[in-house]
């Protein structure tokens, strides 16, 4: 089934290109899924195992995202393919539309137990299965809608790009230690420049302690549902031990910072998924998009990012909020910087897009002094008395001695209500200060009063970015191809051959070919723990064969070491028992 993705979101999607996955990749996926499913049968929320089948997540092969999409349709969801880290707000917008973005990349088997970079293990095997639970799916939708409105700071944006760059560099096998060190330094610098916790940052914390690292059930016997845990073969086991503190879930989780590079010292346990939505709603009441007014303006000014101000009559102005003028408790003037947009009900008004308002936008708002009413509440007689007539000179005095004087060029109405008055030869004064002068061109006065909401991004996203193109967003789609080193090409050959041999139904022939392939690998000095595991698995762990028993003992010895990989190998060997 085809579905339309909003145009401004399309640039974040990619084709999966299934041929990119090597035989090593497939073996890595297979190993992770085998040990994960075995472990999570007892330790994950019951939805997980059922959800794997329902969402088209297979154990033996990396899934095709188009197949996951087909399966998700039964739950009213869809799936799209993306690459690596996409901007958090974009991820949430996808989620609010009931679209699950799935990173196409597969982690290397050198990073098998955990990777900070989004990959198909994390986003397919981690996120997709729990969507089968309707209460959890609803929480994701609610969260996505709220998080998409959360105001993020320019510091958040810089941090995102630093994290993304480091992740991509680490996953690129051609990256040098110098390059990694440089990217790591930039990330630390970005962290150190964070001066406060934005709305988006608080929402990110809630996401981290629920969607990524959440536990559910009883505090003394919780089950796993967070995708970060479900996709980490190391941390999923460690998290249930007494070494990791379990805390009853509440909005207090917002006070807990997290480190994506380290295993978490504490986790939060929700009694059920409906409770998450309940707490999320409580949190949303404290946000600028709900509170509006001066609080919303201050939040936007502090963030220094593109935001939308929504007024009582559904007029919206979008841009970087820089300042305002107030009289007692009433806002009387608003100024925005950078490409700005005027919209009504999320639809950009013709000729009022970011190209027209490329240098910013400002306007008096509030009540006309003479009538103590906003322009939208004036009757026809009062409008005529003020000379609000096309091609007529007009002088409007707002509260705080804010005066607009000029020739009316045009009047824009909707539902017979004046919404924008366009002046030429216009002067805007506040006391003795000039806020707008005739040489600057036309002046567009929005006829609004109360600020009902302030939230992240432009009102009409599609029109805004369509006009500006890439100028408005420095995001670029990385297209890093996994270059195969000579060693990897050689190793991949052996994984490929094992897959071919596994298809031979004759057991004697199967074992003979496996044995010959093993001897060839020894001769060519090709050694790898996962290759050894594949040999053992392909022989059905026939330890009566000396060479299989030798491989088994070598892995068993390796499993006794103190590392996440060793513990994963031990879990893999236990499957043969």
MOHU-V666136 format. One record per residue. N is the residue number from 1. RES is the residue in one small letter. OMEGA is omega in whole degrees, -180 to 180 (* if undefined). Layout:
n: (N | N)
res: (RES | RES)
omega: (OMEGA | OMEGA)
//
This chain:
n: (1 | 2 | 3 | 4 | 5 | 6 | 7 | 8 | 9 | 10 | 11 | 12 | 13 | 14 | 15 | 16 | 17 | 18 | 19 | 20 | 21 | 22 | 23 | 24 | 25 | 26 | 27 | 28 | 29 | 30 | 31 | 32 | 33 | 34 | 35 | 36 | 37 | 38 | 39 | 40 | 41 | 42 | 43 | 44 | 45 | 46 | 47 | 48 | 49 | 50 | 51 | 52 | 53 | 54 | 55 | 56 | 57 | 58 | 59 | 60 | 61 | 62 | 63 | 64 | 65 | 66 | 67 | 68 | 69 | 70 | 71 | 72 | 73 | 74 | 75 | 76 | 77 | 78 | 79 | 80 | 81 | 82 | 83 | 84 | 85 | 86 | 87 | 88 | 89 | 90 | 91 | 92 | 93 | 94 | 95 | 96 | 97 | 98 | 99 | 100 | 101 | 102 | 103 | 104 | 105 | 106 | 107 | 108 | 109 | 110 | 111 | 112 | 113 | 114 | 115 | 116 | 117 | 118 | 119 | 120 | 121 | 122 | 123 | 124 | 125 | 126 | 127 | 128 | 129 | 130 | 131 | 132 | 133 | 134 | 135 | 136 | 137 | 138 | 139 | 140 | 141 | 142 | 143 | 144 | 145 | 146 | 147 | 148 | 149 | 150 | 151 | 152 | 153 | 154 | 155 | 156 | 157 | 158 | 159 | 160 | 161 | 162 | 163 | 164 | 165 | 166 | 167 | 168 | 169 | 170 | 171 | 172 | 173 | 174 | 175 | 176 | 177 | 178 | 179 | 180 | 181 | 182 | 183 | 184 | 185 | 186 | 187 | 188 | 189 | 190 | 191 | 192 | 193 | 194 | 195 | 196 | 197 | 198 | 199 | 200 | 201 | 202 | 203 | 204 | 205 | 206 | 207 | 208 | 209 | 210 | 211 | 212 | 213 | 214 | 215 | 216 | 217 | 218 | 219 | 220 | 221 | 222 | 223 | 224 | 225 | 226 | 227 | 228 | 229 | 230 | 231 | 232 | 233 | 234 | 235 | 236 | 237 | 238 | 239 | 240 | 241 | 242 | 243 | 244 | 245 | 246 | 247 | 248 | 249 | 250 | 251 | 252 | 253 | 254 | 255 | 256 | 257 | 258 | 259 | 260 | 261 | 262 | 263 | 264 | 265 | 266 | 267 | 268 | 269 | 270 | 271 | 272 | 273 | 274 | 275 | 276 | 277 | 278 | 279 | 280 | 281 | 282 | 283 | 284 | 285 | 286 | 287 | 288 | 289 | 290 | 291 | 292 | 293 | 294 | 295 | 296 | 297 | 298 | 299 | 300 | 301 | 302 | 303 | 304 | 305 | 306 | 307 | 308 | 309 | 310 | 311 | 312 | 313 | 314 | 315 | 316 | 317 | 318 | 319 | 320 | 321 | 322 | 323 | 324 | 325 | 326 | 327 | 328 | 329 | 330 | 331 | 332 | 333 | 334 | 335 | 336 | 337 | 338 | 339 | 340 | 341 | 342 | 343 | 344 | 345 | 346 | 347 | 348 | 349 | 350 | 351 | 352 | 353 | 354 | 355 | 356 | 357 | 358 | 359 | 360 | 361 | 362 | 363 | 364 | 365 | 366 | 367 | 368 | 369 | 370 | 371 | 372 | 373 | 374 | 375 | 376 | 377 | 378 | 379 | 380 | 381 | 382 | 383 | 384 | 385 | 386 | 387 | 388 | 389 | 390 | 391 | 392 | 393 | 394 | 395 | 396 | 397 | 398 | 399 | 400 | 401 | 402 | 403 | 404 | 405 | 406 | 407 | 408 | 409 | 410 | 411 | 412 | 413 | 414 | 415 | 416 | 417 | 418 | 419 | 420 | 421 | 422 | 423 | 424 | 425 | 426 | 427 | 428 | 429 | 430 | 431 | 432 | 433 | 434 | 435 | 436 | 437 | 438 | 439 | 440 | 441 | 442 | 443 | 444 | 445 | 446 | 447 | 448 | 449 | 450 | 451 | 452 | 453 | 454 | 455 | 456 | 457 | 458 | 459 | 460 | 461 | 462 | 463 | 464 | 465 | 466 | 467 | 468 | 469 | 470 | 471 | 472 | 473 | 474 | 475 | 476 | 477 | 478 | 479 | 480 | 481 | 482 | 483 | 484 | 485 | 486 | 487 | 488 | 489 | 490 | 491 | 492 | 493 | 494 | 495 | 496 | 497 | 498 | 499 | 500 | 501 | 502 | 503 | 504 | 505 | 506 | 507 | 508 | 509 | 510 | 511 | 512 | 513 | 514 | 515 | 516 | 517 | 518 | 519 | 520 | 521 | 522 | 523 | 524 | 525 | 526 | 527 | 528 | 529 | 530 | 531 | 532 | 533 | 534 | 535 | 536 | 537 | 538 | 539 | 540 | 541 | 542 | 543 | 544 | 545 | 546 | 547 | 548 | 549 | 550 | 551 | 552 | 553 | 554 | 555 | 556 | 557 | 558 | 559 | 560 | 561 | 562 | 563 | 564 | 565 | 566 | 567 | 568 | 569 | 570 | 571 | 572 | 573 | 574 | 575 | 576 | 577)
res: (x | x | x | x | x | x | x | x | x | x | x | x | x | x | x | x | x | x | x | x | x | x | x | x | x | x | x | x | x | x | x | x | x | x | x | x | x | x | x | x | x | x | x | x | x | x | x | x | x | x | x | x | x | x | x | x | x | x | x | x | x | x | x | x | x | x | x | x | x | x | x | x | x | x | x | x | x | x | x | x | x | x | x | x | x | x | x | x | x | x | x | x | x | x | x | x | x | x | x | x | x | x | x | x | x | x | x | x | x | x | x | x | x | x | x | x | x | x | x | x | x | x | x | x | x | x | x | x | x | x | x | x | x | x | x | x | x | x | x | x | x | x | x | x | x | x | x | x | x | x | x | x | x | x | x | x | x | x | x | x | x | x | x | x | x | x | x | x | x | x | x | x | x | x | x | x | x | x | x | x | x | x | x | x | x | x | x | x | x | x | x | x | x | x | x | x | x | x | x | x | x | x | x | x | x | x | x | x | x | x | x | x | x | x | x | x | x | x | x | x | x | x | x | x | x | x | x | x | x | x | x | x | x | x | x | x | x | x | x | x | x | x | x | x | x | x | x | x | x | x | x | x | x | x | x | x | x | x | x | x | x | x | x | x | x | x | x | x | x | x | x | x | x | x | x | x | x | x | x | x | x | x | x | x | x | x | x | x | x | x | x | x | x | x | x | x | x | x | x | x | x | x | x | x | x | x | x | x | x | x | x | x | x | x | x | x | x | x | x | x | x | x | x | x | x | x | x | x | x | x | x | x | x | x | x | x | x | x | x | x | x | x | x | x | x | x | x | x | x | x | x | x | x | x | x | x | x | x | x | x | x | x | x | x | x | x | x | x | x | x | x | x | x | x | x | x | x | x | x | x | x | x | x | x | x | x | x | x | x | x | x | x | x | x | x | x | x | x | x | x | x | x | x | x | x | x | x | x | x | x | x | x | x | x | x | x | x | x | x | x | x | x | x | x | x | x | x | x | x | x | x | x | x | x | x | x | x | x | x | x | x | x | x | x | x | x | x | x | x | x | x | x | x | x | x | x | x | x | x | x | x | x | x | x | x | x | x | x | x | x | x | x | x | x | x | x | x | x | x | x | x | x | x | x | x | x | x | x | x | x | x | x | x | x | x | x | x | x | x | x | x | x | x | x | x | x | x | x | x | x | x | x | x | x | x | x | x | x | x | x | x | x | x | x | x | x | x | x | x | x | x | x | x | x | x | x | x | x | x | x | x | x | x | x | x | x | x | x | x | x | x | x | x | x | x | x | x | x | x | x | x | x | x | x | x | x | x | x | x | x | x | x | x | x | x | x | x)
omega: (178 | 175 | -176 | 173 | 177 | -173 | -177 | 179 | -174 | -176 | 179 | -178 | 178 | 171 | -178 | -179 | -173 | -179 | 180 | -177 | 179 | 175 | 174 | 178 | -178 | 179 | 178 | 177 | -177 | -179 | -179 | -176 | -180 | -178 | -180 | -179 | 178 | -179 | -173 | 174 | -177 | -169 | 177 | 172 | -174 | 179 | -170 | -177 | 177 | -177 | 177 | -179 | -176 | -178 | 173 | 178 | -179 | -180 | -171 | -177 | 172 | -176 | 172 | -175 | 177 | 177 | 175 | 179 | 179 | -179 | -178 | -179 | 179 | 177 | -179 | -180 | 176 | 179 | 174 | -179 | 177 | 177 | 173 | 180 | 168 | -179 | -177 | -179 | 178 | 177 | -179 | 177 | 174 | -177 | 180 | 177 | -178 | 176 | 179 | 175 | -179 | 178 | -175 | -174 | 175 | 179 | 176 | -179 | 171 | 176 | -171 | -174 | -179 | 172 | 178 | -179 | 177 | 178 | -174 | 175 | -178 | -169 | 175 | -178 | -179 | -173 | -169 | -172 | -175 | 176 | 178 | 175 | -173 | 179 | 177 | 179 | 179 | 176 | 179 | 179 | 180 | -179 | -179 | -180 | -179 | -179 | 179 | 179 | -178 | -179 | 177 | -178 | 176 | 176 | 176 | -178 | 179 | 178 | 179 | -178 | 178 | 178 | -178 | -179 | -180 | 180 | -179 | -180 | 180 | -178 | 179 | -175 | 179 | -179 | 178 | 177 | 179 | -179 | 179 | 180 | 179 | 179 | 178 | 178 | 179 | 178 | 179 | 178 | 179 | 177 | -177 | -179 | 177 | -175 | 179 | 180 | -179 | 175 | -179 | 179 | 177 | 178 | 178 | 177 | 179 | 178 | -178 | -175 | 177 | -175 | -177 | -173 | -177 | 172 | -177 | 177 | -179 | -175 | -178 | 178 | -175 | 175 | -176 | 170 | -179 | -176 | 178 | 178 | -179 | -179 | 179 | -176 | 178 | -174 | 180 | 178 | -178 | -171 | -178 | 178 | 180 | 179 | 179 | -178 | 178 | -176 | 176 | -176 | 172 | 179 | 174 | 178 | 180 | 179 | -176 | 175 | 178 | 179 | -176 | -177 | -176 | 173 | -170 | -179 | 180 | 178 | -177 | -176 | 176 | 179 | 179 | -177 | 178 | 179 | 178 | 179 | 179 | 180 | 178 | 178 | 178 | -180 | -176 | -179 | -179 | -174 | -176 | -178 | 176 | -174 | 179 | 175 | -179 | 178 | 180 | 179 | 180 | 179 | -180 | -180 | 180 | -177 | -179 | 180 | -179 | -179 | 177 | 173 | 180 | -177 | -172 | -178 | 176 | 171 | 179 | 171 | -176 | 179 | 176 | -177 | -176 | -178 | 176 | 176 | -179 | 174 | -173 | -178 | -175 | 175 | -176 | -178 | 179 | 178 | 177 | 178 | 177 | -180 | -174 | -173 | 173 | -176 | 170 | -179 | 176 | 176 | -179 | 177 | -179 | 180 | 177 | 179 | -175 | 176 | 177 | 178 | -173 | -177 | -179 | -179 | 176 | 180 | 167 | 173 | 175 | -169 | 170 | -173 | -175 | -174 | -178 | 180 | 171 | -177 | -178 | -178 | 180 | 175 | -176 | 180 | 180 | 178 | 178 | 179 | 179 | 180 | 177 | -175 | -179 | 179 | 177 | 172 | -176 | 175 | -179 | 178 | 177 | 175 | -177 | 179 | 177 | -171 | 173 | -177 | 178 | 180 | -179 | -179 | -178 | 176 | 179 | -180 | 170 | -176 | 178 | 177 | 178 | -179 | 177 | 173 | -180 | -180 | 164 | -174 | -170 | 173 | 174 | -178 | 168 | -172 | -179 | -176 | 177 | 179 | 177 | 180 | -173 | -177 | -178 | 178 | 180 | 176 | -178 | -180 | 176 | -176 | -175 | -180 | -173 | 175 | -177 | -174 | 172 | -176 | -175 | 170 | 179 | 179 | 177 | -173 | -176 | -179 | -178 | -177 | 176 | 179 | -174 | -176 | -177 | -180 | -175 | -172 | -178 | 177 | 173 | -178 | 176 | 179 | -178 | 176 | 177 | 178 | -180 | 173 | 179 | 180 | 179 | 177 | 178 | -179 | -180 | 178 | -178 | 176 | 179 | -179 | 177 | 178 | 179 | -179 | -179 | -179 | 179 | -176 | 179 | -175 | -179 | 178 | 179 | -177 | -180 | -180 | 176 | -179 | 179 | 180 | 179 | 179 | 178 | 180 | 178 | 180 | -178 | 178 | 177 | -179 | 180 | -176 | -179 | 175 | 177 | 180 | 179 | 175 | -179 | -179 | -179 | 179 | -174 | 179 | 179 | -176 | 172 | 174 | -175 | -176 | 176 | 178 | 178 | 178 | -180 | -178 | 178 | 179 | 178 | 177 | 179 | -178 | -179 | 178 | -179 | 177 | 178 | 179 | -180 | 179 | 177 | 178 | 178 | 177 | 178 | 179 | 180 | 179 | -180 | -178 | *)
//
